[in-house]
Amino acid sequence: MIKQIIAVIILSIGLVLSLPYFQHAVQLLISAHDWVAQILTNVFSGGKAGNLARELIALLVLPVVVSAIPTMIYWIIKRHWFPYFMEIVWVVWLVQAGALAMLTK
């Protein structure tokens, strides 16, 4: 129990100290999402189904692309599948979904 409390305190201090960098990373993630959504506007119709498909694809593409980068590096070095691919996808998706939810008016 003490180890977990110490870990939470240390991680909280680390987060507070790196908050400007984290904020910049989230802004880049949202900018990339907007860029993908803008490109997909040319592909999908402007109707309700087209907007839904465009937003769904834009929401799913970035976590997979971000997770693919360490996966490819790991594959080049070790020559087998990266064991934490889906965990990275989920973390990036949760951060992106949270940031998009905060921006929704």
LOBA-204560 format. One record per residue: residue number from 1; residue in three letters; y, z, x of N, C-alpha, C in turn. Coordinates in nm, 4 decimals, padded with zeros to 6 digits, always signed. Layout:
REM residues N
+-----+------+----------+----------+----------+----------+----------+----------+----------+----------+----------+
:  nr : rest :   nnorth :      nup :    neast :  canorth :     caup :   caeast :   cnorth :      cup :    ceast :
+-----+------+----------+----------+----------+----------+----------+----------+----------+----------+----------+
: NUM :  ALA :        Y :        Z :        X :        Y :        Z :        X :        Y :        Z :        X :
...
+-----+------+----------+----------+----------+----------+----------+----------+----------+----------+----------+
REM end
This chain:
REM residues 105
+-----+------+----------+----------+----------+----------+----------+----------+----------+----------+----------+
:  nr : rest :   nnorth :      nup :    neast :  canorth :     caup :   caeast :   cnorth :      cup :    ceast :
+-----+------+----------+----------+----------+----------+----------+----------+----------+----------+----------+
:   1 :  MET : -00.1184 : +00.0000 : +00.0815 : +00.0000 : +00.0000 : +00.0000 : +00.1258 : +00.0000 : +00.0866 :
:   2 :  ILE : +00.1262 : +00.0788 : +00.1906 : +00.2414 : +00.0862 : +00.2804 : +00.2623 : -00.0484 : +00.3497 :
:   3 :  LYS : +00.1529 : -00.1131 : +00.3899 : +00.1642 : -00.2430 : +00.4556 : +00.2290 : -00.3459 : +00.3633 :
:   4 :  GLN : +00.1946 : -00.3434 : +00.2358 : +00.2521 : -00.4383 : +00.1408 : +00.4005 : -00.4111 : +00.1188 :
:   5 :  ILE : +00.4378 : -00.2855 : +00.1111 : +00.5788 : -00.2506 : +00.0941 : +00.6595 : -00.2951 : +00.2165 :
:   6 :  ILE : +00.6054 : -00.2726 : +00.3350 : +00.6718 : -00.3154 : +00.4579 : +00.6826 : -00.4672 : +00.4619 :
:   7 :  ALA : +00.5765 : -00.5365 : +00.4191 : +00.5794 : -00.6826 : +00.4164 : +00.6852 : -00.7341 : +00.3194 :
:   8 :  VAL : +00.6969 : -00.6721 : +00.2031 : +00.7993 : -00.7130 : +00.1056 : +00.9383 : -00.6892 : +00.1618 :
:   9 :  ILE : +00.9594 : -00.5780 : +00.2282 : +01.0902 : -00.5482 : +00.2870 : +01.1238 : -00.6495 : +00.3953 :
:  10 :  ILE : +01.0296 : -00.6781 : +00.4828 : +01.0532 : -00.7745 : +00.5913 : +01.0780 : -00.9138 : +00.5354 :
:  11 :  LEU : +00.9988 : -00.9557 : +00.4370 : +01.0197 : -01.0873 : +00.3766 : +01.1535 : -01.0946 : +00.3026 :
:  12 :  SER : +01.1945 : -00.9853 : +00.2397 : +01.3237 : -00.9829 : +00.1716 : +01.4382 : -00.9952 : +00.2709 :
:  13 :  ILE : +01.4284 : -00.9263 : +00.3820 : +01.5307 : -00.9373 : +00.4860 : +01.5351 : -01.0798 : +00.5399 :
:  14 :  GLY : +01.4183 : -01.1373 : +00.5636 : +01.4120 : -01.2756 : +00.6106 : +01.4724 : -01.3733 : +00.5111 :
:  15 :  LEU : +01.4464 : -01.3511 : +00.3826 : +01.5035 : -01.4376 : +00.2797 : +01.6544 : -01.4251 : +00.2728 :
:  16 :  VAL : +01.7045 : -01.3034 : +00.2793 : +01.8499 : -01.2825 : +00.2744 : +01.9173 : -01.3497 : +00.3945 :
:  17 :  LEU : +01.8556 : -01.3394 : +00.5109 : +01.9141 : -01.4007 : +00.6301 : +01.9058 : -01.5531 : +00.6291 :
:  18 :  SER : +01.8043 : -01.6086 : +00.5632 : +01.7871 : -01.7539 : +00.5615 : +01.8274 : -01.8171 : +00.4291 :
:  19 :  LEU : +01.8965 : -01.7444 : +00.3439 : +01.9359 : -01.7953 : +00.2127 : +02.0211 : -01.9218 : +00.2188 :
:  20 :  PRO : +02.1173 : -01.9338 : +00.3097 : +02.1934 : -02.0600 : +00.3151 : +02.1045 : -02.1812 : +00.3466 :
:  21 :  TYR : +02.0070 : -02.1641 : +00.4327 : +01.9158 : -02.2738 : +00.4655 : +01.8262 : -02.3068 : +00.3468 :
:  22 :  PHE : +01.7799 : -02.2042 : +00.2779 : +01.6960 : -02.2240 : +00.1604 : +01.7748 : -02.2946 : +00.0505 :
:  23 :  GLN : +01.9008 : -02.2562 : +00.0322 : +01.9853 : -02.3206 : -00.0678 : +02.0058 : -02.4675 : -00.0336 :
:  24 :  HIS : +02.0252 : -02.4986 : +00.0920 : +02.0413 : -02.6373 : +00.1355 : +01.9128 : -02.7162 : +00.1095 :
:  25 :  ALA : +01.7970 : -02.6565 : +00.1355 : +01.6696 : -02.7241 : +00.1113 : +01.6490 : -02.7511 : -00.0372 :
:  26 :  VAL : +01.6853 : -02.6569 : -00.1217 : +01.6724 : -02.6773 : -00.2665 : +01.7674 : -02.7869 : -00.3131 :
:  27 :  GLN : +01.8887 : -02.7913 : -00.2585 : +01.9820 : -02.8977 : -00.2942 : +01.9293 : -03.0341 : -00.2513 :
:  28 :  LEU : +01.8667 : -03.0416 : -00.1343 : +01.8058 : -03.1668 : -00.0912 : +01.6913 : -03.2070 : -00.1825 :
:  29 :  LEU : +01.6119 : -03.1106 : -00.2263 : +01.5017 : -03.1381 : -00.3174 : +01.5531 : -03.1920 : -00.4505 :
:  30 :  ILE : +01.6577 : -03.1326 : -00.5039 : +01.7159 : -03.1794 : -00.6302 : +01.7796 : -03.3167 : -00.6121 :
:  31 :  SER : +01.8451 : -03.3400 : -00.4993 : +01.9033 : -03.4717 : -00.4727 : +01.7949 : -03.5785 : -00.4641 :
:  32 :  ALA : +01.6843 : -03.5456 : -00.3997 : +01.5731 : -03.6403 : -00.3909 : +01.5139 : -03.6664 : -00.5294 :
:  33 :  HIS : +01.5029 : -03.5634 : -00.6116 : +01.4530 : -03.5810 : -00.7485 : +01.5458 : -03.6734 : -00.8271 :
:  34 :  ASP : +01.6758 : -03.6525 : -00.8158 : +01.7718 : -03.7379 : -00.8858 : +01.7644 : -03.8815 : -00.8362 :
:  35 :  TRP : +01.7428 : -03.8996 : -00.7060 : +01.7321 : -04.0333 : -00.6486 : +01.6088 : -04.1052 : -00.7024 :
:  36 :  VAL : +01.4949 : -04.0359 : -00.7061 : +01.3727 : -04.0959 : -00.7595 : +01.3895 : -04.1279 : -00.9077 :
:  37 :  ALA : +01.4496 : -04.0368 : -00.9828 : +01.4720 : -04.0609 : -01.1255 : +01.5649 : -04.1805 : -01.1465 :
:  38 :  GLN : +01.6654 : -04.1954 : -01.0619 : +01.7569 : -04.3088 : -01.0733 : +01.6860 : -04.4402 : -01.0445 :
:  39 :  ILE : +01.6006 : -04.4423 : -00.9442 : +01.5251 : -04.5638 : -00.9129 : +01.4302 : -04.5980 : -01.0273 :
:  40 :  LEU : +01.3677 : -04.4966 : -01.0849 : +01.2742 : -04.5210 : -01.1952 : +01.3454 : -04.5636 : -01.3233 :
:  41 :  THR : +01.4763 : -04.5446 : -01.3318 : +01.5522 : -04.5913 : -01.4483 : +01.5437 : -04.7427 : -01.4598 :
:  42 :  ASN : +01.5358 : -04.8106 : -01.3464 : +01.5244 : -04.9561 : -01.3471 : +01.3877 : -05.0022 : -01.3952 :
:  43 :  VAL : +01.2870 : -04.9172 : -01.3844 : +01.1505 : -04.9548 : -01.4196 : +01.1206 : -04.9262 : -01.5665 :
:  44 :  PHE : +01.1637 : -04.8092 : -01.6147 : +01.1287 : -04.7666 : -01.7500 : +01.2425 : -04.7953 : -01.8474 :
:  45 :  SER : +01.2048 : -04.8118 : -01.9737 : +01.3041 : -04.8384 : -02.0775 : +01.3894 : -04.7142 : -02.1021 :
:  46 :  GLY : +01.4979 : -04.7317 : -02.1742 : +01.5887 : -04.6221 : -02.2001 : +01.5503 : -04.5391 : -02.3211 :
:  47 :  GLY : +01.4372 : -04.5674 : -02.3823 : +01.3958 : -04.4921 : -02.4995 : +01.3413 : -04.3553 : -02.4650 :
:  48 :  LYS : +01.2967 : -04.2861 : -02.5694 : +01.2458 : -04.1500 : -02.5507 : +01.1198 : -04.1480 : -02.4632 :
:  49 :  ALA : +01.0288 : -04.2413 : -02.4888 : +00.9048 : -04.2474 : -02.4096 : +00.9347 : -04.2866 : -02.2650 :
:  50 :  GLY : +01.0279 : -04.3785 : -02.2440 : +01.0645 : -04.4197 : -02.1091 : +01.1280 : -04.3068 : -02.0304 :
:  51 :  ASN : +01.2158 : -04.2309 : -02.0947 : +01.2788 : -04.1164 : -02.0271 : +01.1768 : -04.0088 : -01.9940 :
:  52 :  LEU : +01.0830 : -03.9848 : -02.0854 : +00.9782 : -03.8857 : -02.0600 : +00.8917 : -03.9271 : -01.9415 :
:  53 :  ALA : +00.8505 : -04.0529 : -01.9377 : +00.7681 : -04.1022 : -01.8272 : +00.8443 : -04.0967 : -01.6959 :
:  54 :  ARG : +00.9704 : -04.1341 : -01.6994 : +01.0531 : -04.1330 : -01.5778 : +01.0689 : -03.9921 : -01.5233 :
:  55 :  GLU : +01.1003 : -03.8963 : -01.6097 : +01.1172 : -03.7579 : -01.5652 : +00.9856 : -03.6971 : -01.5171 :
:  56 :  LEU : +00.8758 : -03.7308 : -01.5834 : +00.7447 : -03.6791 : -01.5421 : +00.7065 : -03.7295 : -01.4041 :
:  57 :  ILE : +00.7234 : -03.8588 : -01.3825 : +00.6891 : -03.9155 : -01.2515 : +00.7809 : -03.8602 : -01.1434 :
:  58 :  ALA : +00.9098 : -03.8488 : -01.1735 : +01.0038 : -03.7945 : -01.0746 : +00.9696 : -03.6501 : -01.0402 :
:  59 :  LEU : +00.9224 : -03.5738 : -01.1389 : +00.8869 : -03.4345 : -01.1145 : +00.7582 : -03.4217 : -01.0325 :
:  60 :  LEU : +00.6679 : -03.5168 : -01.0450 : +00.5392 : -03.5079 : -00.9759 : +00.5368 : -03.5746 : -00.8392 :
:  61 :  VAL : +00.6216 : -03.6729 : -00.8172 : +00.6168 : -03.7489 : -00.6925 : +00.6605 : -03.6650 : -00.5726 :
:  62 :  LEU : +00.7697 : -03.5927 : -00.5848 : +00.8234 : -03.5204 : -00.4690 : +00.7313 : -03.4122 : -00.4139 :
:  63 :  PRO : +00.6697 : -03.3280 : -00.4954 : +00.5779 : -03.2298 : -00.4367 : +00.4613 : -03.2940 : -00.3619 :
:  64 :  VAL : +00.4113 : -03.4056 : -00.4133 : +00.3007 : -03.4727 : -00.3452 : +00.3476 : -03.5340 : -00.2140 :
:  65 :  VAL : +00.4653 : -03.5942 : -00.2141 : +00.5188 : -03.6544 : -00.0914 : +00.5489 : -03.5472 : +00.0134 :
:  66 :  VAL : +00.6117 : -03.4380 : -00.0303 : +00.6431 : -03.3292 : +00.0636 : +00.5144 : -03.2695 : +00.1204 :
:  67 :  SER : +00.4115 : -03.2572 : +00.0401 : +00.2837 : -03.2018 : +00.0864 : +00.2063 : -03.2999 : +00.1730 :
:  68 :  ALA : +00.2316 : -03.4276 : +00.1526 : +00.1605 : -03.5281 : +00.2311 : +00.2024 : -03.5274 : +00.3775 :
:  69 :  ILE : +00.3243 : -03.4851 : +00.4064 : +00.3737 : -03.4865 : +00.5442 : +00.2926 : -03.3917 : +00.6337 :
:  70 :  PRO : +00.2799 : -03.2609 : +00.6009 : +00.1960 : -03.1772 : +00.6873 : +00.0484 : -03.2154 : +00.6816 :
:  71 :  THR : +00.0054 : -03.2733 : +00.5696 : -00.1334 : -03.3167 : +00.5585 : -00.1624 : -03.4291 : +00.6564 :
:  72 :  MET : -00.0719 : -03.5247 : +00.6667 : -00.0927 : -03.6352 : +00.7613 : -00.0886 : -03.5862 : +00.9056 :
:  73 :  ILE : +00.0029 : -03.4952 : +00.9356 : +00.0094 : -03.4408 : +01.0711 : -00.1203 : -03.3674 : +01.1038 :
:  74 :  TYR : -00.1689 : -03.2875 : +01.0082 : -00.2942 : -03.2147 : +01.0281 : -00.4108 : -03.3120 : +01.0447 :
:  75 :  TRP : -00.4120 : -03.4194 : +00.9658 : -00.5193 : -03.5185 : +00.9743 : -00.5197 : -03.5869 : +01.1115 :
:  76 :  ILE : -00.4023 : -03.6185 : +01.1632 : -00.3929 : -03.6837 : +01.2941 : -00.4457 : -03.5912 : +01.4031 :
:  77 :  ILE : -00.4172 : -03.4618 : +01.3928 : -00.4583 : -03.3677 : +01.4961 : -00.6045 : -03.3271 : +01.4820 :
:  78 :  LYS : -00.6471 : -03.2869 : +01.3613 : -00.7807 : -03.2281 : +01.3422 : -00.8862 : -03.3248 : +01.2898 :
:  79 :  ARG : -00.8448 : -03.4337 : +01.2297 : -00.9364 : -03.5341 : +01.1722 : -01.0192 : -03.4825 : +01.0545 :
:  80 :  HIS : -00.9660 : -03.3888 : +00.9792 : -01.0261 : -03.3522 : +00.8508 : -00.9175 : -03.3030 : +00.7558 :
:  81 :  TRP : -00.9552 : -03.2873 : +00.6291 : -00.8600 : -03.2591 : +00.5221 : -00.7854 : -03.1282 : +00.5447 :
:  82 :  PHE : -00.6583 : -03.1294 : +00.5161 : -00.5722 : -03.0118 : +00.5246 : -00.6121 : -02.9139 : +00.4142 :
:  83 :  PRO : -00.6476 : -02.7918 : +00.4453 : -00.7034 : -02.7011 : +00.3445 : -00.6022 : -02.6477 : +00.2425 :
:  84 :  TYR : -00.4742 : -02.6547 : +00.2687 : -00.3742 : -02.5948 : +00.1795 : -00.2853 : -02.6980 : +00.1118 :
:  85 :  PHE : -00.3361 : -02.8178 : +00.0945 : -00.2569 : -02.9251 : +00.0336 : -00.2086 : -02.8878 : -00.1059 :
:  86 :  MET : -00.2983 : -02.8452 : -00.1939 : -00.2603 : -02.8147 : -00.3320 : -00.1705 : -02.6915 : -00.3406 :
:  87 :  GLU : -00.1867 : -02.5972 : -00.2508 : -00.0994 : -02.4804 : -00.2517 : +00.0444 : -02.5207 : -00.2201 :
:  88 :  ILE : +00.0612 : -02.6124 : -00.1250 : +00.1950 : -02.6607 : -00.0921 : +00.2522 : -02.7401 : -00.2087 :
:  89 :  VAL : +00.1680 : -02.8227 : -00.2730 : +00.2137 : -02.8976 : -00.3903 : +00.2653 : -02.8011 : -00.4974 :
:  90 :  TRP : +00.1902 : -02.6943 : -00.5241 : +00.2307 : -02.5983 : -00.6266 : +00.3598 : -02.5265 : -00.5902 :
:  91 :  VAL : +00.3744 : -02.4860 : -00.4658 : +00.4956 : -02.4152 : -00.4244 : +00.6175 : -02.5064 : -00.4376 :
:  92 :  VAL : +00.6057 : -02.6292 : -00.3888 : +00.7187 : -02.7226 : -00.3984 : +00.7484 : -02.7536 : -00.5446 :
:  93 :  TRP : +00.6446 : -02.7713 : -00.6260 : +00.6644 : -02.7990 : -00.7683 : +00.7345 : -02.6826 : -00.8375 :
:  94 :  LEU : +00.6927 : -02.5602 : -00.8065 : +00.7548 : -02.4434 : -00.8687 : +00.9016 : -02.4289 : -00.8281 :
:  95 :  VAL : +00.9318 : -02.4519 : -00.7023 : +01.0704 : -02.4445 : -00.6567 : +01.1535 : -02.5538 : -00.7240 :
:  96 :  GLN : +01.0990 : -02.6741 : -00.7285 : +01.1704 : -02.7854 : -00.7903 : +01.1891 : -02.7610 : -00.9402 :
:  97 :  ALA : +01.0860 : -02.7172 : -01.0081 : +01.0956 : -02.6927 : -01.1518 : +01.1944 : -02.5786 : -01.1806 :
:  98 :  GLY : +01.1927 : -02.4754 : -01.0990 : +01.2879 : -02.3665 : -01.1160 : +01.4307 : -02.4114 : -01.0950 :
:  99 :  ALA : +01.4530 : -02.4928 : -00.9921 : +01.5880 : -02.5413 : -00.9659 : +01.6348 : -02.6346 : -01.0773 :
: 100 :  LEU : +01.5467 : -02.7203 : -01.1265 : +01.5837 : -02.8086 : -01.2371 : +01.6114 : -02.7300 : -01.3642 :
: 101 :  ALA : +01.5334 : -02.6247 : -01.3876 : +01.5568 : -02.5410 : -01.5054 : +01.6917 : -02.4705 : -01.4958 :
: 102 :  MET : +01.7313 : -02.4301 : -01.3766 : +01.8611 : -02.3650 : -01.3575 : +01.9769 : -02.4631 : -01.3800 :
: 103 :  LEU : +01.9551 : -02.5914 : -01.3499 : +02.0606 : -02.6910 : -01.3649 : +02.0713 : -02.7467 : -01.5068 :
: 104 :  THR : +01.9696 : -02.7256 : -01.5885 : +01.9693 : -02.7793 : -01.7244 : +02.0735 : -02.7066 : -01.8069 :
: 105 :  LYS : +02.1507 : -02.7833 : -01.8774 : +02.2587 : -02.7247 : -01.9579 : +02.2190 : -02.7203 : -02.1028 :
+-----+------+----------+----------+----------+----------+----------+----------+----------+----------+----------+
REM end
